[in-house]
Amino acid sequence: MVINVLALVWGGAMMINFLWHRVATNPKPNESDGVLDFNLDFINKIPILWSVLGAVLILGAIYYALRSSKIPSPVVAEDAAAAPATS
């Protein structure tokens, strides 16, 4: 239990460390000396890692919304017993 708690604390601390805005580790596009430029002022003011994380979350939500309608619902035991058997 102690190891699990320490692992969660360590993981949370690393997430904060990676998301913390510093020019050396998580620069904004307008701080990259022209290497990366989206030509949109509001996007150039967001740190790169935050932009990537936001894009992944948005695309994942869209994919989940489109795909979840095609996932069959689980069969409950009562429903299976009530359904007529087909041969």
Secondary structure, DSSP 8 states (H G I E B T S, - for coil): -HHHHHHHHHHHHHHHHHHS--TTTS--GGGSTTSS--S-HHHHTS-HHHHHHHHHHHHHHHHHHHHHTTS-----HHHHHHS----
